[in-house]
Amino acid sequence: MVPKVSDFGIARMFEGDQTTAYTRKVIGTYGYMSPEYAMDGVFSMKSDVFSFGVLVLEIVAGRRNRGFCESEINLNLLRYAWMLWKEGKSVDLLDELIGDIFDDNEVLRCVHVALLCVEVEPKNRPLMSSVVMMLASENATLPQPNEPGVNIGKITLDTESSHGLTSNGVTTTTIEAR
């Protein structure tokens, strides 16, 4: 079986035992791209794991990662999920439209697994086969997630090394024909 790696706009078939590929032109949807792909054009199966983690957080929150900003504390979706996780309030991430009909443990498991998927280091992200097992098994012991990295333009930072740095937002509008 030859895995197909696609990250919202790219698709590449790996040869034999190849697990990583490089590209000079980074294409895809920002907000879903793994930091190593957005920064260096390096993609692998772990890039898809990162994208999957973002999707799970979006589904739980009922909000998109791109454009998400928790205005009171200036955090993106991944950082907001991490903050709630550290405070033991992951259930607060849940979309209000869900109402009261949900299992707290399922929400916690989804957020926990998603945070494992969006770790900044690809080697720390689980394989998709492990993700499926972790989501399907209520009894699986899950490792503790590390704080997700922040992808700002061409720089990937963790919060410990980001002191003294600022990010200026730039909006780009692309007009396309119908």
C-alpha positions as CSV (number, residue, x, y, z in Angstrom):
1,M,0.0,0.0,0.0
2,V,1.4,3.4,-1.0
3,P,0.0,6.2,1.2
4,K,-1.4,9.3,-0.5
5,V,-0.5,12.5,1.3
6,S,-2.8,15.4,0.6
7,D,-3.0,18.7,2.5
8,F,-6.0,20.6,1.2
9,G,-4.7,21.4,-2.3
10,I,-1.6,19.1,-2.6
11,A,-1.4,15.5,-3.4
12,R,1.6,13.3,-3.7
13,M,2.2,9.6,-4.0
14,F,5.1,8.2,-2.0
15,E,7.4,5.7,-3.5
16,G,8.2,2.4,-1.7
17,D,9.4,3.3,1.8
18,Q,9.5,7.0,1.3
19,T,7.8,8.8,4.3
20,T,8.7,12.4,3.7
21,A,8.8,14.7,0.7
22,Y,9.9,18.3,0.0
23,T,8.4,21.0,-2.2
24,R,9.6,24.4,-3.2
25,K,6.1,25.8,-3.7
26,V,3.9,25.6,-0.6
27,I,0.3,25.4,-1.6
28,G,-2.7,24.6,0.5
29,T,-5.1,26.2,3.0
30,Y,-3.5,28.2,5.8
31,G,-4.8,27.2,9.2
32,Y,-4.6,23.5,8.3
33,M,-1.0,23.3,7.1
34,S,1.5,21.8,9.5
35,P,4.3,24.2,10.6
36,E,7.0,22.2,8.9
37,Y,5.2,22.3,5.6
38,A,4.2,26.0,5.8
39,M,7.8,26.9,6.8
40,D,10.1,24.6,4.9
41,G,7.9,22.8,2.3
42,V,8.4,19.5,4.2
43,F,5.4,17.2,4.2
44,S,4.7,13.7,5.4
45,M,1.9,11.6,6.8
46,K,2.4,13.6,10.0
47,S,1.3,16.7,8.0
48,D,-2.0,15.0,7.5
49,V,-2.2,14.2,11.2
50,F,-1.8,17.9,12.0
51,S,-4.5,18.8,9.6
52,F,-6.8,16.2,11.1
53,G,-6.2,17.6,14.6
54,V,-7.2,21.0,13.4
55,L,-10.4,19.6,11.9
56,V,-11.3,17.8,15.1
57,L,-10.9,21.0,17.1
58,E,-13.0,22.9,14.5
59,I,-15.8,20.3,14.8
60,V,-15.8,20.3,18.6
61,A,-15.7,24.2,18.7
62,G,-18.1,24.7,15.8
63,R,-15.7,27.4,14.7
64,R,-13.0,27.6,12.0
65,N,-9.3,27.8,12.9
66,R,-8.6,30.3,10.2
67,G,-10.0,33.6,11.4
68,F,-10.6,32.3,15.0
69,C,-9.6,34.8,17.6
70,E,-10.7,34.6,21.2
71,S,-10.7,38.4,21.5
72,E,-10.5,38.7,25.2
73,I,-7.2,36.8,25.3
74,N,-5.9,37.0,21.7
75,L,-5.5,33.3,21.1
76,N,-6.0,31.2,17.9
77,L,-8.2,28.0,18.1
78,L,-5.2,25.7,18.9
79,R,-3.9,28.0,21.7
80,Y,-7.4,28.5,23.0
81,A,-8.0,24.7,23.1
82,W,-4.6,24.3,24.8
83,M,-5.4,26.9,27.4
84,L,-8.7,25.3,28.2
85,W,-7.0,21.9,28.4
86,K,-4.4,23.1,30.9
87,E,-7.2,24.7,33.0
88,G,-9.2,21.4,32.9
89,K,-12.0,23.2,31.0
90,S,-11.9,21.5,27.6
91,V,-15.6,21.0,27.6
92,D,-15.9,24.8,27.4
93,L,-14.6,24.5,23.9
94,L,-17.7,22.7,22.8
95,D,-20.0,24.5,20.3
96,E,-22.9,26.0,22.3
97,L,-25.4,24.8,19.6
98,I,-24.7,21.2,20.8
99,G,-26.7,22.0,23.9
100,D,-26.6,19.7,26.9
101,I,-26.8,16.4,25.0
102,F,-23.2,15.2,24.9
103,D,-20.8,13.0,26.8
104,D,-18.1,15.0,28.7
105,N,-15.7,12.1,28.3
106,E,-16.1,12.0,24.5
107,V,-15.5,15.7,24.2
108,L,-12.4,15.5,26.5
109,R,-11.1,12.5,24.4
110,C,-11.6,14.4,21.1
111,V,-9.8,17.5,22.4
112,H,-7.0,15.4,23.9
113,V,-6.4,13.5,20.7
114,A,-6.6,16.6,18.6
115,L,-4.0,18.3,20.8
116,L,-1.7,15.3,20.3
117,C,-2.2,15.7,16.5
118,V,-1.3,19.4,16.4
119,E,2.0,19.1,18.2
120,V,4.6,21.3,16.6
121,E,7.1,18.4,16.2
122,P,6.0,15.8,13.6
123,K,7.8,13.1,15.5
124,N,5.5,13.7,18.5
125,R,2.3,13.4,16.5
126,P,0.6,10.0,16.5
127,L,0.1,7.9,13.4
128,M,-3.4,7.9,12.1
129,S,-3.9,4.3,13.0
130,S,-3.1,5.3,16.6
131,V,-5.5,8.2,16.4
132,V,-8.3,5.9,15.3
133,M,-7.6,3.6,18.2
134,M,-7.4,6.4,20.7
135,L,-10.8,7.8,19.5
136,A,-12.5,4.4,19.4
137,S,-11.3,3.1,22.7
138,E,-12.7,4.5,25.9
139,N,-10.1,2.6,27.9
140,A,-7.0,3.7,25.9
141,T,-4.4,5.5,28.0
142,L,-3.5,8.7,26.2
143,P,-0.1,10.5,26.5
144,Q,-0.1,14.0,27.7
145,P,0.0,16.5,24.8
146,N,2.6,19.2,24.5
147,E,1.7,22.8,23.8
148,P,1.0,23.3,20.1
149,G,3.4,25.4,18.2
150,V,2.4,28.7,16.6
151,N,2.9,29.2,12.9
152,I,3.5,32.9,12.1
153,G,4.4,33.5,8.5
154,K,7.8,31.8,8.0
155,I,8.6,31.4,11.7
156,T,7.4,28.6,14.0
157,L,7.5,29.5,17.6
158,D,6.7,28.0,20.9
159,T,5.5,30.3,23.6
160,E,8.6,29.9,25.6
161,S,10.7,31.4,22.8
162,S,8.3,34.1,21.6
163,H,9.0,36.8,24.1
164,G,9.7,40.1,22.5
165,L,8.4,39.2,19.1
166,T,5.3,40.7,17.5
167,S,3.2,39.8,14.5
168,N,1.7,42.3,12.2
169,G,-1.4,41.2,10.3
170,V,-1.6,41.7,6.6
171,T,-4.8,41.0,4.6
172,T,-4.5,39.9,1.1
173,T,-7.6,39.8,-1.2
174,T,-7.6,37.5,-4.2
175,I,-10.2,38.1,-6.9
176,E,-11.2,35.1,-8.9
177,A,-13.6,34.7,-11.8
178,R,-16.7,32.6,-11.4
